[in-house]
Structures are given as structure tokens and as C-alpha cells.
């Protein structure tokens, strides 16, 4: 496939870009509809304000790529890998997000409301003010993640690892803690949220 380095405002429908290398490309306010992006590779690419609807990003590999203010609807990331990517302000709606490999990156202000993330490793990912309400975080590792002011209302936290995560400003009231892993400081915060008075 031959594309220019920077594209703005284009709509791509039913495109077959299987295995293509989009490294260094910039797409601004573009729409991708029912596109096959399976095994696509990106390095230092930028997708700014783009929308993906019904697309397949299965087994795709993304390194230091920016997906800023993007909207993903009914899009599959099955077996995709995101290494050091920036997804600030993006929204995921009815997407397949597991299994998926994530290594670091900035996911601040991302909406993953109601998403099934069971078993995904999000250790050390920046998720400040992200919306994880009603998400399935069963078996998810958020160890060392930055979750300041993150929304967790209704999230399933069964066997979730929150050790060393920054929970500043997170409303911890009313959450379930079934086998959730916490460090001592976090356990104290949870106890206080439950109204427990901890004696000196």
C-alpha cells in the first residue's frame, strides 16, 4: 500500500491493510470503517481524533504510537501489542481487548467503561482520570499504575493486583475486594473508606 506521510479528514472503508507498516504516518480526523488492520505495525505513528468502527487490529504491533482522542467502536485488538503508546482521551466502546499486551504508556482520560479487560497486564500504565467504571478487571495487574482520580465504580476487582498503584483521589467506597491484592497503605485507605476506625 502506498500512502502519504500525513493524511487529514479521509474516510477509509473496507480497506485491506493486512500486515502493512504504517510507521511514522500521521492521520488526523480520519475515519476507518470495517478495515482489516490485522498484523499492522506502527512505530512513532500518530492517529489524532480518528475513529475506528468495526475494524480488526488483531495481532497488530504498536510502539511509541499516539492514539489521541480516538474513538474505537466494535473494534478488535485480539492479541495486539502496545508498547509505550499514548492513548490520552480515547474511548473504547464494545471492543475486544483481550488478550492484549501492554507495556507502559499514557492512557490518561481514556474511557474503558464496561470493558472486559480480564487478565490484561496494565502494570505501570498511566491511567489518571481514566473511566474504568463497570469494567471487568478480574485478574488484571495494575501494579505500580497511576490511577489518580480514576473512576472505578462498579468495576469487578476479583484478584486484581493494585500493589503500589497511585490511588489518590479514587473513590474506594462500595467496591468489592474479592482476593484483591493491596499494599499496607492501600489496605488502610480501603478500611477508612469502609468507615473502619484504625487504632494507633
DRENKEKE-440495 format. One record per residue (C-alpha): x, y, z; residue number from 0. Coordinates in pm, 1 decimal, decimal comma, always signed. Example, Ala and Ser with C-alpha at 12.3 -4.5 7.8 and 13.67 -1.06 7.14 Angstrom:
% DRENKEKE-440495
<x = +1230,0 y = -450,0 z = +780,0 n = 0>;
<x = +1367,0 y = -106,0 z = +714,0 n = 1>;
//
This chain:
% DRENKEKE-440495
<x = +0,0 y = +0,0 z = +0,0 n = 0>;
<x = +128,5 y = +346,3 z = -85,9 n = 1>;
<x = +18,6 y = +633,6 z = +136,4 n = 2>;
<x = +140,3 y = +983,4 z = +202,4 n = 3>;
<x = +307,2 y = +1057,0 z = +536,6 n = 4>;
<x = +22,6 y = +1280,4 z = +659,2 n = 5>;
<x = -347,4 y = +1243,0 z = +584,3 n = 6>;
<x = -630,7 y = +1459,0 z = +717,8 n = 7>;
<x = -1006,6 y = +1410,4 z = +709,5 n = 8>;
<x = -1014,5 y = +1097,9 z = +490,5 n = 9>;
<x = -1254,3 y = +803,1 z = +525,3 n = 10>;
<x = -1125,5 y = +451,7 z = +467,5 n = 11>;
<x = -1390,5 y = +180,9 z = +422,4 n = 12>;
<x = -1334,7 y = -193,2 z = +380,1 n = 13>;
<x = -963,3 y = -139,5 z = +329,1 n = 14>;
<x = -733,6 y = -443,6 z = +348,5 n = 15>;
<x = -407,8 y = -327,6 z = +505,4 n = 16>;
<x = -314,4 y = -668,9 z = +643,4 n = 17>;
<x = +46,8 y = -667,7 z = +766,1 n = 18>;
<x = +125,6 y = -317,2 z = +642,2 n = 19>;
<x = +386,1 y = -97,6 z = +812,9 n = 20>;
<x = +239,0 y = +242,6 z = +899,4 n = 21>;
<x = +538,2 y = +363,3 z = +1099,7 n = 22>;
<x = +585,7 y = +739,7 z = +1102,0 n = 23>;
<x = +247,1 y = +806,8 z = +939,3 n = 24>;
<x = +9,9 y = +1076,6 z = +1068,0 n = 25>;
<x = -369,2 y = +1051,2 z = +1038,7 n = 26>;
<x = -577,4 y = +1342,4 z = +1163,1 n = 27>;
<x = -958,6 y = +1326,1 z = +1199,3 n = 28>;
<x = -974,9 y = +1022,6 z = +970,4 n = 29>;
<x = -1243,5 y = +751,8 z = +978,1 n = 30>;
<x = -1165,7 y = +382,5 z = +946,8 n = 31>;
<x = -1475,5 y = +169,0 z = +882,5 n = 32>;
<x = -1468,8 y = -213,5 z = +864,4 n = 33>;
<x = -1098,3 y = -209,1 z = +779,9 n = 34>;
<x = -868,0 y = -509,8 z = +816,0 n = 35>;
<x = -561,5 y = -385,4 z = +1004,5 n = 36>;
<x = -456,0 y = -731,9 z = +1121,1 n = 37>;
<x = -81,4 y = -757,5 z = +1193,0 n = 38>;
<x = -30,1 y = -390,4 z = +1106,4 n = 39>;
<x = +289,5 y = -242,1 z = +1252,2 n = 40>;
<x = +327,5 y = +115,9 z = +1370,8 n = 41>;
<x = +625,9 y = +290,0 z = +1526,4 n = 42>;
<x = +604,4 y = +659,0 z = +1617,8 n = 43>;
<x = +284,6 y = +694,6 z = +1415,6 n = 44>;
<x = +8,1 y = +939,9 z = +1510,7 n = 45>;
<x = -369,8 y = +898,2 z = +1495,3 n = 46>;
<x = -523,4 y = +1224,5 z = +1616,7 n = 47>;
<x = -900,5 y = +1248,1 z = +1660,1 n = 48>;
<x = -960,4 y = +942,8 z = +1440,8 n = 49>;
<x = -1247,3 y = +692,7 z = +1464,5 n = 50>;
<x = -1232,6 y = +316,8 z = +1411,5 n = 51>;
<x = -1561,0 y = +130,6 z = +1362,0 n = 52>;
<x = -1582,6 y = -245,3 z = +1308,7 n = 53>;
<x = -1209,2 y = -266,0 z = +1242,8 n = 54>;
<x = -972,0 y = -556,5 z = +1306,2 n = 55>;
<x = -641,0 y = -473,0 z = +1471,9 n = 56>;
<x = -575,4 y = -834,4 z = +1566,2 n = 57>;
<x = -209,0 y = -923,2 z = +1629,7 n = 58>;
<x = -108,6 y = -565,8 z = +1540,1 n = 59>;
<x = +209,5 y = -418,8 z = +1693,4 n = 60>;
<x = +234,9 y = -56,2 z = +1804,8 n = 61>;
<x = +546,2 y = +109,2 z = +1950,6 n = 62>;
<x = +556,0 y = +470,6 z = +2076,4 n = 63>;
<x = +245,1 y = +540,4 z = +1868,6 n = 64>;
<x = -11,0 y = +808,7 z = +1957,2 n = 65>;
<x = -385,5 y = +743,7 z = +1950,3 n = 66>;
<x = -507,9 y = +1079,1 z = +2085,8 n = 67>;
<x = -879,8 y = +1149,0 z = +2130,8 n = 68>;
<x = -966,5 y = +850,0 z = +1912,6 n = 69>;
<x = -1293,3 y = +654,9 z = +1923,9 n = 70>;
<x = -1290,8 y = +276,4 z = +1884,2 n = 71>;
<x = -1628,6 y = +105,2 z = +1832,6 n = 72>;
<x = -1671,2 y = -270,6 z = +1787,1 n = 73>;
<x = -1301,0 y = -293,4 z = +1708,2 n = 74>;
<x = -1089,7 y = -598,7 z = +1788,9 n = 75>;
<x = -744,9 y = -578,9 z = +1948,4 n = 76>;
<x = -717,5 y = -957,5 z = +1989,2 n = 77>;
<x = -351,2 y = -1042,5 z = +2061,2 n = 78>;
<x = -243,6 y = -682,9 z = +1983,3 n = 79>;
<x = +66,1 y = -528,0 z = +2145,3 n = 80>;
<x = +102,1 y = -165,2 z = +2257,5 n = 81>;
<x = +446,0 y = -63,8 z = +2381,3 n = 82>;
<x = +488,9 y = +287,5 z = +2521,5 n = 83>;
<x = +184,2 y = +418,6 z = +2336,0 n = 84>;
<x = -13,6 y = +730,9 z = +2419,0 n = 85>;
<x = -392,4 y = +691,2 z = +2414,1 n = 86>;
<x = -490,3 y = +1007,9 z = +2601,5 n = 87>;
<x = -862,3 y = +1085,5 z = +2582,2 n = 88>;
<x = -955,6 y = +789,5 z = +2363,2 n = 89>;
<x = -1280,8 y = +592,6 z = +2402,1 n = 90>;
<x = -1336,2 y = +217,3 z = +2366,0 n = 91>;
<x = -1694,0 y = +103,2 z = +2304,8 n = 92>;
<x = -1783,9 y = -267,6 z = +2272,7 n = 93>;
<x = -1427,4 y = -355,6 z = +2172,9 n = 94>;
<x = -1238,0 y = -684,0 z = +2207,6 n = 95>;
<x = -939,6 y = -600,1 z = +2427,1 n = 96>;
<x = -814,5 y = -940,0 z = +2537,0 n = 97>;
<x = -577,1 y = -1097,4 z = +2517,3 n = 98>;
<x = -366,0 y = -786,7 z = +2469,6 n = 99>;
<x = -8,4 y = -697,7 z = +2567,5 n = 100>;
<x = +51,0 y = -350,2 z = +2710,5 n = 101>;
<x = +393,2 y = -218,4 z = +2812,7 n = 102>;
<x = +377,9 y = +119,7 z = +2984,4 n = 103>;
<x = +232,9 y = +421,1 z = +2808,9 n = 104>;
<x = -6,4 y = +704,2 z = +2887,9 n = 105>;
<x = -376,1 y = +611,1 z = +2894,6 n = 106>;
<x = -491,3 y = +914,8 z = +3093,0 n = 107>;
<x = -854,4 y = +1023,1 z = +3044,1 n = 108>;
<x = -928,7 y = +703,9 z = +2847,4 n = 109>;
<x = -1285,0 y = +569,2 z = +2865,6 n = 110>;
<x = -1293,6 y = +192,9 z = +2919,0 n = 111>;
<x = -1634,9 y = +194,8 z = +3083,6 n = 112>;
<x = -1779,1 y = -156,5 z = +3093,5 n = 113>;
<x = -1479,9 y = -303,2 z = +2908,2 n = 114>;
<x = -1372,3 y = -664,0 z = +2955,3 n = 115>;
<x = -1003,8 y = -641,6 z = +3048,1 n = 116>;
<x = -984,2 y = -967,4 z = +3243,6 n = 117>;
<x = -627,2 y = -1092,6 z = +3267,2 n = 118>;
<x = -465,6 y = -793,0 z = +3092,0 n = 119>;
<x = -139,6 y = -664,9 z = +3244,4 n = 120>;
<x = -158,5 y = -286,0 z = +3284,8 n = 121>;
<x = +132,5 y = -256,6 z = +3526,4 n = 122>;
<x = +290,0 y = +89,5 z = +3540,8 n = 123>;
<x = +47,6 y = +230,0 z = +3283,9 n = 124>;
<x = -59,4 y = +590,3 z = +3341,7 n = 125>;
<x = -439,2 y = +584,2 z = +3380,7 n = 126>;
<x = -501,4 y = +913,6 z = +3557,1 n = 127>;
<x = -869,4 y = +1017,2 z = +3544,7 n = 128>;
<x = -949,0 y = +715,6 z = +3325,3 n = 129>;
<x = -1305,2 y = +580,4 z = +3331,0 n = 130>;
<x = -1298,5 y = +215,0 z = +3436,4 n = 131>;
<x = -1650,0 y = +214,1 z = +3580,6 n = 132>;
<x = -1825,6 y = -123,2 z = +3543,3 n = 133>;
<x = -1515,5 y = -270,3 z = +3377,8 n = 134>;
<x = -1418,1 y = -634,2 z = +3433,6 n = 135>;
<x = -1073,2 y = -613,4 z = +3592,7 n = 136>;
<x = -1065,1 y = -976,4 z = +3705,0 n = 137>;
<x = -703,8 y = -1089,4 z = +3732,8 n = 138>;
<x = -576,0 y = -758,8 z = +3592,7 n = 139>;
<x = -238,3 y = -633,4 z = +3712,4 n = 140>;
<x = -240,0 y = -261,9 z = +3785,7 n = 141>;
<x = +75,8 y = -287,0 z = +3991,0 n = 142>;
<x = +250,9 y = +49,8 z = +4001,6 n = 143>;
<x = -10,1 y = +206,4 z = +3772,2 n = 144>;
<x = -102,3 y = +572,5 z = +3811,2 n = 145>;
<x = -475,0 y = +566,2 z = +3884,0 n = 146>;
<x = -516,8 y = +909,6 z = +4041,7 n = 147>;
<x = -881,1 y = +1025,9 z = +4022,5 n = 148>;
<x = -970,5 y = +718,3 z = +3816,9 n = 149>;
<x = -1336,3 y = +607,5 z = +3816,0 n = 150>;
<x = -1377,4 y = +252,4 z = +3947,6 n = 151>;
<x = -1745,7 y = +248,7 z = +4045,6 n = 152>;
<x = -1897,3 y = -91,3 z = +3973,2 n = 153>;
<x = -1569,1 y = -236,6 z = +3846,3 n = 154>;
<x = -1502,9 y = -606,0 z = +3913,9 n = 155>;
<x = -1180,7 y = -625,9 z = +4114,4 n = 156>;
<x = -1158,5 y = -1001,4 z = +4172,0 n = 157>;
<x = -788,9 y = -1099,1 z = +4206,9 n = 158>;
<x = -687,3 y = -755,0 z = +4074,2 n = 159>;
<x = -333,7 y = -651,6 z = +4173,3 n = 160>;
<x = -328,9 y = -287,2 z = +4285,3 n = 161>;
<x = +1,3 y = -306,6 z = +4474,4 n = 162>;
<x = +197,6 y = +21,1 z = +4463,6 n = 163>;
<x = -66,1 y = +182,7 z = +4239,0 n = 164>;
<x = -137,4 y = +552,2 z = +4291,6 n = 165>;
<x = -498,4 y = +568,8 z = +4413,9 n = 166>;
<x = -500,2 y = +939,3 z = +4506,4 n = 167>;
<x = -848,0 y = +1084,8 z = +4469,1 n = 168>;
<x = -1007,4 y = +748,8 z = +4379,4 n = 169>;
<x = -1347,2 y = +684,1 z = +4541,5 n = 170>;
<x = -1292,0 y = +346,1 z = +4709,5 n = 171>;
<x = -1634,8 y = +325,2 z = +4870,4 n = 172>;
<x = -1868,1 y = +44,7 z = +4771,2 n = 173>;
<x = -1610,2 y = -154,1 z = +4574,9 n = 174>;
<x = -1575,3 y = -532,2 z = +4605,2 n = 175>;
<x = -1236,7 y = -661,8 z = +4719,1 n = 176>;
<x = -1253,7 y = -1034,4 z = +4642,5 n = 177>;
<x = -890,0 y = -1154,7 z = +4664,1 n = 178>;
<x = -772,3 y = -808,3 z = +4553,2 n = 179>;
<x = -400,9 y = -754,8 z = +4620,1 n = 180>;
<x = -324,5 y = -431,9 z = +4807,7 n = 181>;
<x = -17,3 y = -295,8 z = +4981,1 n = 182>;
<x = -50,0 y = -196,3 z = +5352,9 n = 183>;
<x = -108,9 y = +173,2 z = +5279,2 n = 184>;
<x = -382,7 y = +95,4 z = +5029,0 n = 185>;
<x = -544,1 y = -150,8 z = +5272,1 n = 186>;
<x = -565,6 y = +130,3 z = +5525,1 n = 187>;
<x = -728,9 y = +360,1 z = +5269,9 n = 188>;
<x = -986,0 y = +93,1 z = +5187,8 n = 189>;
<x = -1058,0 y = +33,6 z = +5555,9 n = 190>;
<x = -1109,4 y = +405,3 z = +5610,8 n = 191>;
<x = -1342,1 y = +412,8 z = +5310,1 n = 192>;
<x = -1550,0 y = +143,2 z = +5478,4 n = 193>;
<x = -1577,9 y = +355,3 z = +5789,9 n = 194>;
<x = -1338,6 y = +143,0 z = +5992,7 n = 195>;
<x = -1153,5 y = +330,9 z = +6266,6 n = 196>;
<x = -794,3 y = +207,9 z = +6285,5 n = 197>;
<x = -646,2 y = +228,5 z = +6633,6 n = 198>;
<x = -295,3 y = +363,6 z = +6682,5 n = 199>;
//
